[in-house]
């Protein structure tokens, strides 16, 4: 094994440990998650092939597919919200600065004749 392969393996493990300690989801956790679900799909598919289409195995496969897709969707939405939150903070700061500058301007007073 090359040193780059060892470094990437260590970085995935470090990412998972870091995610446990600090919270949140990072790329290492998603890699482990995808590999685990791929292994589960492979095992269930091979069991369905070897034993025949058993109702329970098919049901577990469907539940597994829904769970996988739901978690992928939630993580994608989490990243979208996280990224838009950073952009939203900048926009809010700009808007609040514009409002302050408008409030600082003296109001025009009309003289009555």
Rosetta constraint file for C-alpha pairs under 8 A:
AtomPair CA 1 CA 5 HARMONIC 6.41 0.50
AtomPair CA 1 CA 6 HARMONIC 7.01 0.50
AtomPair CA 2 CA 6 HARMONIC 6.51 0.50
AtomPair CA 3 CA 7 HARMONIC 6.06 0.50
AtomPair CA 4 CA 8 HARMONIC 6.15 0.50
AtomPair CA 5 CA 9 HARMONIC 6.20 0.50
AtomPair CA 6 CA 10 HARMONIC 6.12 0.50
AtomPair CA 7 CA 11 HARMONIC 6.02 0.50
AtomPair CA 8 CA 12 HARMONIC 6.23 0.50
AtomPair CA 9 CA 13 HARMONIC 6.41 0.50
AtomPair CA 10 CA 14 HARMONIC 5.96 0.50
AtomPair CA 11 CA 15 HARMONIC 5.92 0.50
AtomPair CA 11 CA 28 HARMONIC 7.42 0.50
AtomPair CA 12 CA 16 HARMONIC 6.25 0.50
AtomPair CA 12 CA 27 HARMONIC 7.87 0.50
AtomPair CA 12 CA 28 HARMONIC 4.51 0.50
AtomPair CA 12 CA 29 HARMONIC 7.40 0.50
AtomPair CA 12 CA 31 HARMONIC 7.70 0.50
AtomPair CA 12 CA 32 HARMONIC 7.88 0.50
AtomPair CA 13 CA 17 HARMONIC 6.22 0.50
AtomPair CA 13 CA 28 HARMONIC 7.04 0.50
AtomPair CA 14 CA 18 HARMONIC 5.90 0.50
AtomPair CA 14 CA 28 HARMONIC 7.84 0.50
AtomPair CA 15 CA 19 HARMONIC 6.01 0.50
AtomPair CA 15 CA 26 HARMONIC 6.79 0.50
AtomPair CA 15 CA 27 HARMONIC 7.28 0.50
AtomPair CA 15 CA 28 HARMONIC 4.90 0.50
AtomPair CA 15 CA 29 HARMONIC 6.61 0.50
AtomPair CA 16 CA 20 HARMONIC 6.34 0.50
AtomPair CA 16 CA 26 HARMONIC 7.77 0.50
AtomPair CA 16 CA 28 HARMONIC 5.67 0.50
AtomPair CA 16 CA 29 HARMONIC 5.17 0.50
AtomPair CA 17 CA 21 HARMONIC 6.30 0.50
AtomPair CA 18 CA 22 HARMONIC 5.86 0.50
AtomPair CA 18 CA 23 HARMONIC 7.65 0.50
AtomPair CA 19 CA 23 HARMONIC 4.93 0.50
AtomPair CA 19 CA 24 HARMONIC 5.86 0.50
AtomPair CA 19 CA 25 HARMONIC 6.16 0.50
AtomPair CA 19 CA 26 HARMONIC 6.75 0.50
AtomPair CA 19 CA 29 HARMONIC 7.26 0.50
AtomPair CA 20 CA 24 HARMONIC 7.91 0.50
AtomPair CA 25 CA 29 HARMONIC 6.24 0.50
AtomPair CA 25 CA 30 HARMONIC 7.25 0.50
AtomPair CA 25 CA 75 HARMONIC 7.76 0.50
AtomPair CA 26 CA 30 HARMONIC 6.49 0.50
AtomPair CA 27 CA 31 HARMONIC 6.16 0.50
AtomPair CA 28 CA 32 HARMONIC 6.34 0.50
AtomPair CA 29 CA 33 HARMONIC 6.02 0.50
AtomPair CA 30 CA 34 HARMONIC 6.01 0.50
AtomPair CA 31 CA 35 HARMONIC 6.16 0.50
AtomPair CA 32 CA 36 HARMONIC 6.07 0.50
AtomPair CA 33 CA 37 HARMONIC 6.27 0.50
AtomPair CA 34 CA 38 HARMONIC 6.01 0.50
AtomPair CA 35 CA 39 HARMONIC 6.15 0.50
AtomPair CA 36 CA 40 HARMONIC 6.25 0.50
AtomPair CA 37 CA 41 HARMONIC 6.08 0.50
AtomPair CA 37 CA 68 HARMONIC 7.14 0.50
AtomPair CA 38 CA 42 HARMONIC 6.13 0.50
AtomPair CA 39 CA 43 HARMONIC 6.15 0.50
AtomPair CA 40 CA 44 HARMONIC 6.08 0.50
AtomPair CA 41 CA 45 HARMONIC 5.90 0.50
AtomPair CA 41 CA 61 HARMONIC 7.18 0.50
AtomPair CA 41 CA 64 HARMONIC 7.77 0.50
AtomPair CA 42 CA 46 HARMONIC 6.08 0.50
AtomPair CA 43 CA 47 HARMONIC 6.15 0.50
AtomPair CA 44 CA 48 HARMONIC 6.12 0.50
AtomPair CA 44 CA 57 HARMONIC 6.85 0.50
AtomPair CA 44 CA 61 HARMONIC 6.52 0.50
AtomPair CA 45 CA 49 HARMONIC 6.14 0.50
AtomPair CA 45 CA 61 HARMONIC 7.93 0.50
AtomPair CA 46 CA 50 HARMONIC 5.98 0.50
AtomPair CA 47 CA 51 HARMONIC 5.81 0.50
AtomPair CA 47 CA 52 HARMONIC 7.67 0.50
AtomPair CA 47 CA 57 HARMONIC 7.68 0.50
AtomPair CA 48 CA 52 HARMONIC 5.19 0.50
AtomPair CA 48 CA 53 HARMONIC 5.23 0.50
AtomPair CA 48 CA 54 HARMONIC 6.63 0.50
AtomPair CA 48 CA 57 HARMONIC 6.50 0.50
AtomPair CA 48 CA 58 HARMONIC 7.39 0.50
AtomPair CA 49 CA 53 HARMONIC 7.07 0.50
AtomPair CA 53 CA 57 HARMONIC 7.24 0.50
AtomPair CA 53 CA 58 HARMONIC 6.75 0.50
AtomPair CA 54 CA 58 HARMONIC 6.21 0.50
AtomPair CA 55 CA 59 HARMONIC 6.10 0.50
AtomPair CA 56 CA 60 HARMONIC 6.15 0.50
AtomPair CA 57 CA 61 HARMONIC 6.06 0.50
AtomPair CA 58 CA 62 HARMONIC 6.19 0.50
AtomPair CA 59 CA 63 HARMONIC 6.16 0.50
AtomPair CA 60 CA 64 HARMONIC 5.95 0.50
AtomPair CA 61 CA 65 HARMONIC 6.17 0.50
AtomPair CA 62 CA 66 HARMONIC 6.26 0.50
AtomPair CA 63 CA 67 HARMONIC 6.05 0.50
AtomPair CA 64 CA 68 HARMONIC 6.05 0.50
AtomPair CA 65 CA 69 HARMONIC 6.15 0.50
AtomPair CA 66 CA 70 HARMONIC 5.94 0.50
AtomPair CA 67 CA 71 HARMONIC 6.14 0.50
AtomPair CA 68 CA 72 HARMONIC 6.21 0.50
AtomPair CA 69 CA 73 HARMONIC 6.13 0.50
AtomPair CA 70 CA 74 HARMONIC 6.17 0.50
AtomPair CA 71 CA 75 HARMONIC 6.14 0.50
AtomPair CA 72 CA 76 HARMONIC 6.16 0.50
AtomPair CA 73 CA 77 HARMONIC 6.20 0.50
AtomPair CA 74 CA 78 HARMONIC 6.08 0.50
AtomPair CA 75 CA 79 HARMONIC 6.27 0.50
AtomPair CA 76 CA 80 HARMONIC 6.28 0.50
AtomPair CA 77 CA 81 HARMONIC 6.08 0.50
AtomPair CA 78 CA 82 HARMONIC 6.01 0.50
AtomPair CA 79 CA 83 HARMONIC 6.06 0.50
AtomPair CA 80 CA 84 HARMONIC 5.97 0.50
AtomPair CA 81 CA 85 HARMONIC 5.78 0.50
AtomPair CA 82 CA 86 HARMONIC 6.63 0.50
AtomPair CA 83 CA 87 HARMONIC 6.60 0.50
AtomPair CA 84 CA 88 HARMONIC 5.75 0.50
AtomPair CA 85 CA 89 HARMONIC 6.08 0.50
AtomPair CA 86 CA 90 HARMONIC 6.67 0.50
AtomPair CA 87 CA 91 HARMONIC 6.34 0.50
AtomPair CA 88 CA 92 HARMONIC 6.03 0.50
AtomPair CA 89 CA 93 HARMONIC 6.15 0.50
AtomPair CA 90 CA 94 HARMONIC 6.26 0.50
AtomPair CA 91 CA 95 HARMONIC 6.09 0.50
AtomPair CA 92 CA 96 HARMONIC 6.00 0.50
AtomPair CA 93 CA 97 HARMONIC 6.11 0.50
AtomPair CA 94 CA 98 HARMONIC 6.24 0.50
AtomPair CA 95 CA 99 HARMONIC 6.23 0.50
AtomPair CA 96 CA 100 HARMONIC 6.17 0.50
AtomPair CA 97 CA 101 HARMONIC 6.21 0.50
AtomPair CA 98 CA 102 HARMONIC 6.22 0.50
AtomPair CA 99 CA 103 HARMONIC 6.14 0.50
AtomPair CA 100 CA 104 HARMONIC 6.15 0.50
AtomPair CA 101 CA 105 HARMONIC 6.63 0.50
